[in-house]
């Protein structure tokens, strides 16, 4: 086979709706990968009420790690948006575009809040922490924890819209749907983690580990449901 034939074959395989369908349906997994890498790169966030010296030391001493983490986290947000687009397209094919629209709206809210969180951390890294404005740095650090808690509501809505849409389209069983409803309830409870300390605090184990893990499991599940279906042939992609 000549080089020209190979080149034409490669180009034609990437210039099809099925190729883009597979790519965007896998974007949920790509988003999870980006968020996990960003989390591992990011240094330990000072807890609520941490001393100003600890906050300044973090943002001044780990500048490079924080900025790299922000870039990778931003890529995760982009992939999350594409995941929601694939989710809506799939539900639209099943005649459940109302739930798909809800997924789009909730993912936009989640992405906006995530970008806000990353923007605050980069501002702290760039100027505020290094300028010696310790009261502002402390306030913004607490703001990050509070904002992370508030992301629980749109994150729960994203799980709800996809789960209800899949169930109404008969893509998942009633028992699987019941598990998803449980995940939605646990997600909404994540928005109540306002105790001053311990397991149910903004920086406690539930908000930091358990609820994010539930979201990760659901995105992986939803991505597998999307990937399990035959690639579409619609021209929209």
Secondary structure, 3 states (H helix, E strand, C coil): CCHHHHHHHHHHHHCCHHHHHHHHHCHHHHHHHHHHHHHHHCCCCCCCCCCHHHHHHHHHHCHHHHHHHHHHHHHHHHHHHHHHHHHHHHHHHCCCHHHHHHHHHHHHHHHHHHHHHHHHHHHHHHHHCCCCCHHHHHHHHHHHHHHHHHHHHHHHHHHHHHHHHHHHCCCCCHHHHHHHHHHHHHHHHHHHCCECCCCCECCCHHHHHHHHHHHHHHHHHHHHHHHHCCCCCCCCC
